Structure formats: C-alpha cells, structure tokens
Amino acid sequence: MINKLGKNLGLKKVTTSLAVVCLLIFQSCKNESEYVPDTSTIKIELNTSRFDKDLYALDTNKIGEGLKKLNEKYPDFLNYFLDTIMAYGINGNYNDTVTGIREGLKPFLVFKDFKELQNAIDIKYPNTQKTDEQLISGFKLFKYYYPNVAIPKILYLNMGLSNWPSFPVDNTTFCIGLDMFLGDDFKHYRSIGVHEYMNAHLRPSYIPVSVFGAIYKGMHPLKMAEKNLLDLMIQKGKEQYFLHKLLPSIPDSTLFGYKQKQVEWCNNNEALIYNFFIQNQLLYSKEAQNIMPYITDGPFARGLEPVSVVEKSTPGSVGVWLGYRIVAAFMANNKSVSLKQLTDQQLVAEKFLEMANYKPR
C-alpha cells in the first residue's frame, strides 16, 4: 500500500512538473509574441483641455464678450471650431448681434436638447483622467516606435452629435468629440443613423482606439483605387497591428469594434474565413461591391454563415481581422522588420503574403 501510494505521489509530482514546464513554455511564447517594451523612461506631458465645458460656461447673455476671453485660451482653435467645424460663419466678429452667434452658437448653447447633451457628457465624463492615462500609455509606445513624432495637445469637444468621434486639426492639436462616446445605450444615437453593430465604437473604452486609429490614417491613408481585397486587408491589418502594439492592454473586442462572440467566432474559424475568400475568388478581386463589405463595418459577414442562422456570429469587417492575422504572421516570420518599417513599406500584397508564410489555424 505504501509503495503504491509512493508511486502515485511520484507520478503526480512528475505530471505536475510537466504541467508547470508546459505552462512556462506557453507563457514564454505568448510573452514573446505580445512583447510590450519598457516605456518607463519615456516622459510624456499630455496637454488636455475641456473645450466643451469652457464653451458651455459662457454667459449666454454676453456671448461675444465671453468669446473674446475664450479666444485668449484657445487662440489657434476657437475660430476653427466656430467656423470650420460648426460652420457658424462668425469669422472672429465676437458681437452678439452677428448672425452666426445669434442664430448659430446661441441656440447650440441654450436649446434644451443641446443642453441635455452637454449634461449627459458632464455626467459621463466629470473628468477625463482614465482616458488621459490610456492616451499617455499609448503615446509613450508611439514615441518608442516612432521617436520623432510630436505629441499633440488634446481638446475634448461637444459637437452636437455630428458623428465626428476624433480627428486631428493639424500636427499639434487633436480633437475628441465626447458626444460620440456616451455608451451604446445613449438614446439619441439611433436617431442620427448610428447602427447597433457600431455599439462598441460608442463606449468610453473605444476612445484610445479611435484616437490612434485616426493618427494612423493620417500617416497612412487607405489606398483603394485599383486595389484587390488582399491589398485592402493588409492595409487594414497593418492599422490593427499598429493599434495592438500601441494599446496592448485593450482587448480585441474593443480594438476591432466587435462583440466578444464575434472575436471568438473568428478565432475558431480562421481557416474557414481564408478558404471562403479563396473559393469565392474574392482575395484578388477588385470589384468594390463584392469586396468592400468585408473590410467595412456591418451587421455580419455576407456568405460565411447559413441564411437560416438568425443571430449571426460573424463581424461584418471580417477581412480586417484576417488582414491582422496575415500581418501578425508576417512580423513573426520577419523579426528584423520594425513597426515603422512595416507601416512604411510598400510591398505588393502577393509578395507580402508570400513573405508572411501565412498558415490559417
């Protein structure tokens, strides 16, 4: 009995040891593929301002006078906001009798619906500390991979549900419209045409993705003319790889703007997705009506699930996910290539796929 027990204990020790070794190997591989550099020595001073609060703090009986003071705080931005973004046509004439103030800005500040929108922003964002911290982490990694980039100042805005979530003004100023990040349960989004499949894009957690996505698009605009699906997938895949590198703590569901079940479906059906594109001769197709649905947001991916399935599990932009997988394979098989070299290089899609040695799981 004692010998038998001893053998069992010995076997358990061996099994446990093997399990620990396997776990360490797995973690080592995972850490290597998801390497996050140390940015503790990179100092970022993120300059942020709540332009939305400052604008709604104006005395609506003396708007012109308030704008003069506001212009002192935002000399390079106030007129851009009033005349380019909001198209009031005030043109620096800060007088309450000006049509742009009387019929444009004042209604924006006093009408019930607009005031309720700003109130919703104030409740959702009494401060932006959490978002600022996420942006700082992202900008530190941005500086690590792109040492010569300038870090813009951040202006938080309310643009009256204009559907402009985030955008650069120039190299020094970046705007974030908090009105477009009030959560997928905010009642007015459906009335301005935002579909349910865009819900993930409406949450506070998506702000860093929106910001660095816009920065990437500014650096590398999507080239669509005469491009086949593979090329578009790789272009979008590079953007996603960039986002994964700058925002490593953010989950795939947020980075891709998917539901969690859609991420799981992609992870479980990678080979099916790739083979679907091959078998339907889509990979090298340039027919926009056939390929664009797979790289743009939509309720589901056409043709990948039976028509009889009522509640689809596929994301509309499934080609973006697959493009990211191809780019990740390229980087895993070309370890000397830096992130900057990846995003800057102009390899044709077929050569890129060959060098990726991509093998769908």
C-alpha positions in Angstrom: 0.0 0.0 0.0 2.8 2.4 1.0 4.8 1.6 -2.2 1.7 2.1 -4.4 0.9 5.4 -2.7 4.6 6.5 -3.2 4.4 5.6 -6.9 1.2 7.6 -7.2 2.7 10.6 -5.5 5.8 10.3 -7.6 3.6 10.2 -10.8 1.7 13.2 -9.6 4.9 15.1 -9.0 6.1 14.3 -12.5 2.8 15.2 -14.0 2.7 18.5 -12.1 6.3 19.3 -13.1 5.5 18.7 -16.7 2.4 20.8 -16.5 4.4 23.7 -14.9 7.1 23.4 -17.7 4.4 23.4 -20.4 2.7 26.4 -18.8 6.0 28.3 -18.6 6.8 27.5 -22.3 3.4 28.6 -23.3 3.7 31.8 -21.3 7.2 32.4 -22.7 5.9 32.1 -26.3 2.9 34.3 -25.6 5.0 37.0 -24.0 7.4 36.9 -26.9 4.6 37.3 -29.5 3.0 40.0 -27.4 6.1 41.8 -26.3 5.5 45.2 -24.7 8.6 47.4 -24.4 9.5 49.2 -21.2 8.5 52.9 -21.6 9.2 53.9 -18.0 12.0 56.3 -19.2 9.8 57.9 -21.9 8.3 61.1 -20.5 5.0 62.3 -21.9 3.4 65.6 -20.9 -0.1 65.3 -22.3 -1.8 68.7 -22.6 -5.6 68.2 -22.4 -8.4 70.8 -22.2 -12.2 70.5 -21.8 -13.2 72.9 -24.5 -16.8 71.6 -24.2 -17.1 72.7 -20.6 -15.4 76.1 -21.3 -17.9 76.7 -24.2 -20.9 75.8 -22.1 -19.7 78.0 -19.3 -20.3 81.1 -21.4 -22.8 83.6 -20.2 -25.4 83.3 -22.9 -26.5 86.9 -22.4 -23.0 88.1 -23.2 -21.7 85.5 -25.7 -19.5 87.9 -27.7 -17.7 89.1 -24.5 -17.2 85.5 -23.4 -15.8 84.5 -26.8 -13.1 87.2 -26.6 -11.9 85.7 -23.3 -12.3 82.1 -24.7 -10.1 83.2 -27.7 -7.3 84.0 -25.3 -7.3 80.4 -24.0 -7.8 78.8 -27.4 -6.2 81.3 -29.9 -5.4 78.7 -32.5 -8.7 76.8 -32.2 -11.7 78.8 -31.3 -12.4 80.2 -34.8 -11.7 76.8 -36.4 -14.3 75.3 -34.1 -16.9 78.1 -34.7 -16.4 78.5 -38.5 -14.9 75.2 -39.9 -16.4 72.6 -37.6 -19.7 74.2 -36.7 -19.9 76.4 -39.8 -21.4 79.4 -37.9 -19.6 82.0 -40.0 -18.7 84.2 -37.1 -15.2 84.9 -38.5 -13.8 86.5 -35.4 -16.6 89.0 -35.1 -17.4 88.5 -31.4 -20.6 90.6 -31.3 -23.9 89.3 -30.0 -25.7 90.9 -33.0 -23.8 88.8 -35.5 -26.0 86.3 -37.3 -23.6 83.4 -36.6 -23.8 84.0 -32.8 -27.5 84.9 -32.7 -28.8 82.1 -34.9 -26.0 79.5 -34.7 -24.0 79.5 -31.5 -26.6 80.8 -29.1 -29.2 78.1 -30.0 -26.4 75.5 -29.6 -25.9 76.7 -26.0 -29.4 77.3 -24.9 -31.7 74.9 -26.7 -33.0 72.1 -24.4 -31.7 69.1 -26.5 -28.2 70.6 -26.8 -28.1 71.4 -23.1 -29.2 67.9 -22.2 -26.5 66.5 -24.4 -23.8 68.5 -22.6 -25.3 67.4 -19.3 -25.0 63.8 -20.4 -21.3 64.4 -21.2 -20.8 66.1 -17.8 -22.3 63.0 -16.1 -20.4 60.5 -18.2 -17.1 62.5 -18.0 -16.9 64.5 -14.8 -13.2 64.3 -15.7 -11.1 62.5 -18.3 -8.4 61.1 -16.0 -8.9 57.5 -17.1 -8.9 58.3 -20.8 -5.9 60.6 -20.3 -4.0 57.8 -18.7 -4.8 55.4 -21.5 -3.7 58.0 -24.1 -0.4 58.7 -22.2 0.4 54.9 -22.3 -0.4 54.8 -26.0 1.7 57.9 -26.7 4.6 56.5 -24.8 4.6 53.4 -27.0 4.1 55.7 -30.0 7.3 57.6 -29.1 9.1 54.3 -28.5 8.3 53.0 -32.0 8.3 56.4 -33.8 10.8 58.6 -31.8 10.5 61.7 -34.0 6.7 62.1 -33.6 5.2 65.1 -31.9 2.6 64.6 -29.2 -0.4 66.8 -29.9 -2.5 68.6 -27.3 -5.9 67.1 -26.8 -9.1 69.1 -26.9 -12.3 67.4 -25.7 -15.4 68.7 -27.6 -19.1 68.5 -27.8 -20.2 68.8 -31.5 -23.9 68.1 -31.1 -23.8 64.5 -32.3 -22.0 65.4 -35.5 -20.6 61.9 -36.0 -17.0 63.1 -35.8 -15.6 61.0 -33.0 -12.0 62.0 -33.2 -9.8 63.9 -35.7 -6.6 65.9 -35.9 -6.7 69.6 -36.6 -3.0 69.7 -37.5 0.2 68.2 -36.2 -0.2 70.0 -32.9 -3.9 69.6 -32.0 -6.2 66.6 -31.8 -9.9 66.7 -31.1 -12.1 64.1 -29.3 -15.8 64.5 -29.5 -17.1 63.2 -26.2 -20.7 63.4 -27.6 -19.9 60.3 -29.7 -18.6 58.3 -26.7 -21.6 58.3 -24.4 -22.1 54.5 -24.4 -24.2 52.3 -26.7 -27.3 52.9 -24.6 -27.4 56.6 -25.2 -30.9 57.1 -26.6 -30.1 59.6 -29.4 -27.6 57.6 -31.4 -30.2 55.6 -33.4 -31.9 58.9 -34.4 -28.7 60.1 -36.1 -28.3 56.8 -38.0 -25.7 55.0 -35.9 -26.4 51.3 -36.2 -26.4 48.8 -33.4 -23.4 47.0 -34.9 -21.4 50.2 -34.2 -22.1 50.0 -30.4 -18.5 49.1 -29.5 -17.4 52.4 -31.1 -19.6 54.5 -28.8 -18.1 53.5 -25.5 -15.5 55.4 -23.5 -13.2 52.4 -23.8 -13.0 53.0 -27.6 -11.6 56.5 -27.3 -7.9 55.4 -27.4 -8.7 53.1 -30.4 -10.4 56.0 -32.2 -7.6 58.4 -31.5 -4.7 56.2 -32.6 -6.7 54.9 -35.5 -7.2 58.4 -36.7 -3.5 59.1 -36.2 -2.6 56.1 -38.2 -5.0 57.0 -41.0 -3.3 60.4 -41.1 0.1 58.8 -41.5 -1.1 56.1 -44.0 -4.4 56.9 -45.7 -6.2 53.9 -47.1 -5.4 53.5 -50.8 -8.4 52.0 -52.6 -8.0 52.7 -56.3 -7.5 49.5 -58.2 -6.7 47.5 -55.1 -7.9 43.9 -54.6 -9.3 42.5 -51.4 -5.9 41.1 -50.2 -4.3 44.5 -50.5 -7.1 46.2 -48.6 -7.0 43.5 -45.9 -3.2 44.0 -45.5 -3.6 47.8 -45.3 -6.3 47.5 -42.7 -4.3 44.7 -41.0 -1.3 47.0 -40.6 -3.5 49.5 -38.9 -4.8 46.9 -36.5 -1.2 45.7 -35.8 -0.2 49.3 -35.1 -3.2 49.6 -32.6 -2.3 46.3 -31.0 1.2 47.5 -30.4 0.2 50.9 -29.0 -2.7 49.6 -27.0 -1.6 46.2 -25.7 -3.9 46.2 -22.7 -7.1 46.8 -24.7 -9.0 43.6 -25.7 -9.5 42.5 -29.3 -13.3 43.1 -29.0 -12.6 46.8 -28.4 -9.7 47.1 -30.9 -11.7 45.6 -33.7 -15.0 47.1 -32.5 -16.6 43.6 -32.3 -18.8 41.8 -29.9 -16.8 39.2 -27.9 -18.7 36.4 -29.6 -17.6 37.7 -32.9 -13.9 37.6 -31.8 -14.4 34.1 -30.6 -16.0 33.1 -33.9 -13.1 34.5 -35.8 -10.6 32.7 -33.6 -12.4 29.4 -34.1 -12.9 29.8 -37.9 -9.7 31.3 -39.3 -9.2 28.7 -41.9 -12.9 28.8 -42.9 -12.6 32.6 -43.5 -9.5 32.3 -45.6 -10.8 29.4 -47.6 -14.1 31.2 -48.2 -12.2 34.1 -49.8 -10.1 31.7 -51.9 -13.0 29.5 -53.1 -15.2 32.5 -54.0 -12.3 34.1 -55.8 -12.5 37.2 -53.7 -8.9 37.5 -52.5 -7.7 39.0 -55.8 -11.0 40.6 -56.8 -11.1 44.4 -57.4 -14.9 44.6 -57.6 -15.9 47.1 -54.9 -19.4 45.8 -54.5 -18.0 42.3 -53.8 -15.1 43.1 -51.5 -15.9 46.3 -49.6 -18.5 44.7 -47.3 -15.6 42.5 -45.8 -13.5 45.5 -44.8 -16.2 47.9 -43.6 -18.4 47.7 -40.6 -21.6 45.9 -41.0 -24.1 43.7 -39.1 -22.5 40.4 -40.3 -20.2 39.0 -43.0 -22.1 38.0 -46.1 -22.0 34.3 -47.0 -20.0 33.0 -44.1 -23.0 31.6 -42.2 -26.1 29.8 -43.5 -29.0 32.1 -44.3 -31.1 30.0 -41.8 -28.9 31.3 -38.9 -31.0 34.1 -37.5 -28.5 35.5 -35.0 -25.2 35.8 -36.9 -21.8 35.5 -35.1 -19.7 36.9 -37.9 -18.4 40.5 -37.8 -19.1 42.5 -41.0 -15.5 43.6 -41.3 -14.1 40.0 -41.0 -11.5 40.9 -43.7 -9.9 43.3 -41.3 -9.5 40.6 -38.7 -8.0 38.2 -41.2 -5.7 41.0 -42.5 -4.4 41.5 -39.0 -3.7 37.8 -38.8 -1.7 37.9 -42.0 0.3 40.9 -40.8 1.0 39.3 -37.5 2.3 36.2 -39.4 4.5 38.5 -41.5 6.0 40.1 -38.4 6.5 36.7 -36.7 8.4 35.5 -39.7 10.4 38.7 -40.4 11.6 39.6 -37.0 14.1 42.2 -38.2 11.3 44.4 -39.5 10.4 47.2 -37.1 6.8 48.5 -36.7 7.8 51.7 -38.6 9.3 49.7 -41.4 6.1 47.6 -41.6 3.8 50.6 -41.8 6.0 52.5 -44.2 7.0 49.7 -46.6 5.1 49.3 -50.0 5.4 45.6 -50.7 2.7 44.4 -53.2 0.1 42.3 -51.5 1.1 39.0 -53.2 4.7 39.4 -52.1 3.7 40.4 -48.6 1.5 37.2 -48.3 4.4 35.1 -49.6 6.8 36.6 -47.0 4.2 36.2 -44.2 4.2 32.4 -44.8 0.7 32.6 -43.5 -1.0 29.4 -42.4 -4.6 29.9 -41.1 -5.3 27.9 -38.0 
